């Protein structure tokens, strides 16, 4: 079903730029203004100039962040800073990283994937998107006509046949090897072997892809293709990073919720109402690093549980009694969706008890997010929040089950860790 093919990727010329670690960045959507400035100052050819350029008060239709990115992209190609591969290739990508003191290695590959509307069922989303980020990415694509960062997608293949080829390829030294600013290691092997390419394309015939990260980029690419398909037939394909759901290095981290700016919050009343659907246990205030361990015990017992911080010198362990009310509040959603921890949190607590419904969440009126337990607790200590809710990570099988059912999770339901580096390989849509 999914069409996966090799392509002539665009890569940095190491002879021109020296240290690749100085020019790559995380994805644009995790870069704040401070990090943006840091990457600008790090190297004159840093990817930040293409992916997330500065905006100025004087920007207009003839000079703006998108057109400046396009000019830089064309100049870097002309000057040999960026070079297009002479032959079609598939790019094997391994990331080595640590979570809770344990070393993980995730292996996938970059390829071109033919765009498909969600209705076809060939490529399936699992999260909702927002209009503003898509408008930003679409303007960049119209200006540059390239994919600077990939969409991250999953495939299911239990026999691990491709992994046998991956292991063969990894026996030789990688073309790219670097350690990033947080100590994570990145290795890329470039394969121009037509037989391997054929095996990849054939193995994905009849296979479904699930978008893990990059929903905004994918939907932007669909819009760009519809607008430009006569001029740029290459826009029918998008740069993707594909990884098997069986990969042992596939890690999802939780994204915790921070509640703020509610006009009225009656904490004793809230605790009483929580007891209708949850077993509520007052527990000693845990150290930030203990939060995942407490929640993991509940998850291992098959329970949906949260830890609620209130600013008191104690916290509350909330264990859902059953999912019947979730199903009653969302009768149109699948059983897979109703079983999600984040669905119970958003429906039973945010919507029903706190008045934070989907519209407020989409406008980010009363809700903020963090993956850092200590940061969440600190917002309470500083008076920046009223409540924090810690939750377990969504499981891989839940992601694929929800997507297979045609449902979409609330935003920030998954955080696939680590993020993919931007700048390892680009996809020029004109070729």
N, C-alpha and C positions, 0 to 999 in steps of 0.2 A: 504493500500500500504506500508506504513512505518511499520517496525516491531520493537516495543518498548517492552523491557522486563526488569524485575528486575535483580539484580546481587548482588554478594557478594563483596561489596566495601571494599577497604582498607582505614582505617582511623588511625589517630594519637591516641595513647594510652594516654589519658589525665593524667592518674596516673603516667606516666613516664615523660611527658614533661611539665606538669603544665599548663601554659598559652598558649592556642592555638593561640592567637593573635601574639605570638612571633615567630611562625613557618610558618604561611601562608604568601603568597605573592600575588601581582597582577600577571596577565599573563606575560609571558616572553617578549612579544613584546612591552611592555611599560616600561621595566626596563632598565635604562641606567647604565653605569659603576659605577656611584656614588651610585645609589640605590642598585646595586648588592653588593657593598662593605658593605653598611649599613645592608643588610639582612644577609650577611655572619657573621657579628659581632654581630648580634642580638641574635642568638641562634645556638648552635652546630648542632641542628637537623632541621634547617630552610629549607624549600622547595627549596630555591635557589640552594642548593647543588645538587639537582636532576634535577631541571628544567632549570637552566642556570648557570652551574658551571664556575669557572675561567678557562681561557686558559693561558698556559705558553709557552714561547719560546722553552722549551725543550720537549713539547708534541710530541708524536710519536704514532705509531700504537698500541703500548702496554700500553701506559699511556697517556690518553687525557681526556677532559672534559666528554665525553660520557661514557668511561669505569669507570672513577671515580664515576660518577652518578650511574652506575650499581652496583659497589661495595658497595656504601653507601646504596642503596636501599635494596640490599640483606642483608646487615649487620643490617639495621634497622628492617627488618622483623624478622631476627633471634633473635635479642635482645628484641623484643617486643615493640620497639618504634612505629612501624606501625603494625597494627593487621587487619587481614581480618575478615569481618563479618561472624559470624557462620551460619547465614541464609540469603537467598536472600532478598533484600530490595529495596525499592524506597525511594529516599531522597528528601523530600520537602524542598525548599530553599527560604527563604524570605530575601530580602534586604530592609533596610529602609535608605533613603537618602534624601538630600535636593538639590533642583535646584532652583535658583533665590528666595531663601527664602521660598519655598513651600516644605512641606514634602511629599515624595512619598514612596509607598511600592510596590515592584515587587515580585511576587510569581511564581515560576516555580518548576521543579523537575529534579533531576539527575536520569538517567536510561541508560541502554545499548540500542543502536539502531543499527540494522543491516546495514552494509555498502551497498550502492547501487551506481552504476555508474550514473553519471548525465543523461546519455542518457535514463535511465529508467523513468525519470520524477518523481520518488518517493521522491528524495531529491534534492532540487534545490538551486544552488548558485546564488549570485547576484553581486559578485565582482570578478575581475581578481586577479590572484596570481603571485608571482615571484618565480623563480627557487631556488634562494639562501636560503631563509628561509625554503623551503621544504626540501632541502638537509640536512640542520642542524637538523630539526625535525626528519627526517628519520634515521639519524645516531643515534639519541637519542633513538628512538623506537627499533632499531635493538639491541642496547646495553642493554636496560632496559626491553623491552617487556611489557610496561605498558603505559597507558594514565595518565599523571600527571595532565593535565588540560583539561577541557571539551570543546567541540564544543557547541556553543550557537545557538539554532535553534528555529524557530517560527512555530506554528501551528494555524490553523483557526478553531474556535469552538464557534459559536455564542450562543449556548444554555447554555454554562457555566456549564455543568453537572459535570465535574471533579472538578470545583471550589467549588462545594457543599461539596465534599469529603475533599478538601483541608481545608475548614473552620472547618470541624469536627476534622481533625487531629490537627489543630492549637489551639484547645481548651486545649490541654495538654501542659505541659512544653516541650520546645525543648531539644533534646539531645545535641545540640551545640548552644551556644549563645556567641557572642563576638562583641566588638566594635573595628574597625580597626584604623589605624594610622591617617585617615582623619575624624574620627568621625562617619563613617557609621556603621550601625548595621547589623549583619548577624545572622540568626537563621536557624537551620536545624533540621527537624523532621525525624526520621528514621521509616519507615513503613515496617513491615514484614508481613502484612496482605495479605494472598493469594487472598482473594476476591477483595481487592483493586488493587492488581497486575493484576488480570484477567480483571478487568474493564478498566484499563489503556491499556493493550494490545489490548483488543477488540475495544476500542474507537478509536485507531489509525489505525485500519484496513480500508483501503480505503482513508486514510488521507495523504496529502502531507506535507512534512517538508521543510522549507525555512531556509537556513543557514544565520544567522544574523552576527555571528562573529566566526572566526576560520576556514576560508576557507583553509588556509595552512595546518592546523592540519588535516582537513578532507581528503584532497588530499594526504597527507602523509600517512594516515591510509590506503587508497586504495592501494597505492604503497606497503606498508608493507605487507598487506594481500596477494597481488598477489605473493610476493616473499616468503612468509612463510606459506601459508595456509595449506600445508601438515603437517607441524610441529606444528603450533599453530592455531587450528580451532577457538579458542576464538578471534582471530584477525579479524574475520568476523564482529565483533561488536565494536562499539566505545562509549566512555563515552560522553553523551550529556546532556546539560541542556535545557529543553523544556519549553517554555512559550507561552501562548495564546496571539494572536495579540490583543485580547480584554482586556488584563490585563491593569488596569488603571495606573500601575506603569511603563509601557513600555515607555522609554524615548530615543529619538535619539537627539544627539547634533550635531551641525555643525562643520565641520573641515575647517578652513579658509586657503587660499592659500597665500604664500609668494613668490614673484617673485624676483630672484636675478641673478647676473652674466650675464645679457644680454650684448653683446658687444656694441650694439647701441640701445638707447631708446630715440626717439624723442617724448617727451610728448605732445606738441601741435599737432603734426601729429596724435598721437594715439587718442587724444580727438576728433579730427575731424572725424576720421574713425569710432570711436565708435558710432557716431551719425547716421550712416547708419542703424544700427540695434537696437539702444537703445535711449530712451529718457534720455538725460544726464542733470542732475541738480547739479549745484555746491551748496554745503551745508556747514554750519559751521562745523568745525572739531568736531565730536561728542566725548563725553567721552566714554571710552571703554564699560561701562555698558549700554550706550544708544544704541549701535549698534544693538543688537538683537531686541530691541523695534521698531526701525525704520524699520528694515527689516520685522518684523512680521506684521506690518500694510500692507505692500505690499502683503505679502503672503495671508493674510486674504481677500484681494481683488482679489485673484486668479492670481496675477502677479508674474513673475520671475524677481527678482531684486537683485542687488549687491551694496555694497558700496566699492568704490575704494579709497584707500589711496595712496598718491603720495609723501609724505614728505612735502607738502605745508601746510600752516596753514588753509587748507580747505580740504574737501573730495568731492567725486562725487557719487551721487546716480544714478545708471544705471538701467533703467527699460526696459526690453525687449519689443519691439513693437509687435512681434508675433514669433511663432515657425517655420514658413515656411522655413526659411533658415537652421535651424537645421535639418529639415527633408530632405532638398535638399542636405546637406552635408553628411547625414547618411541615404541614402534611404534604406539600408539593415537592419536598426534597427527598432524596434517596435515603435508604437505611445507612449507607456508607457515610453520607454527609451528617446525618443525625447522630452518628456515633462519635463524631469528632469532639475532642475536648474544647476546642475553640468555639464550636457551635453552641455547646452548653453554656460556656462563659458569656458569649455575646447575647444569646437569647434569654437565658434564665436570670442572669445578673445584670448585664448592661441594659438590655432593652426593658425587661419587666420590672426590675427593682430600681435602677438608676436613671431610667428615661433616656439612655444613650442608644438611640436607634440607628439604623443604617445610614440615614441622611446625615446625622451628626457625625457619625464615624467617617463617612466619606469626606466631610468638610474638616475633619480633625479638630472638632470644637472642644471636646472634653477628653480626648484620648491621645496619649503619646506612647511611644514604643521604645523598648531597649532590650538588648540581649545580655546586658550586664546586671547581675543581681545587686552588686554593690551600688551601682548608679541608681537603681530603682529605690533602694533603701535611703540613699542620700537625698532623693527628691522629697521624701517625707520629712527627713531631719531639717531640711532647709525651708520647709513650708511651701515647696513648689508643687506639691501634689496632695491629694486627700486620701487616696487609696492606691495600693499597688497590688497587682495580681500576678503571681508566678504560676507558670504552667509547664507541663511536660512537652517535649517536641512531638510534632506529628510524625507518624511512622511512614516509611516508604510505601508500604502496602496500602495505607490509607490514601496517599496521594494518587496512586494509580486507580484505586477503587472509586474515588470521588470523580476523577476525570473520566473514567470509563462509564460512569452513570450519567455523564453530561452535566454535572453540577460544578459550581465554582465555590471555593472556600472563601471565607472573609479574608481581606487583605492581611498581610503579615502573618499568615498561618504557617508558613514554612520559611526556613532560612538554611539553604544548602551551604554548608561550610567545607572548605573556604570558597570565597568568590573566585571567579576566573580572572586572570590578569588580562588587561586590555593592552594590545600592542604586540603580542606574540606573532599573530598572523591576521591580516586584514583581507577583506573580500571586495574587490573592485567590481561594481555592478555593470560596468561598461563592457566587460569581457565575457 
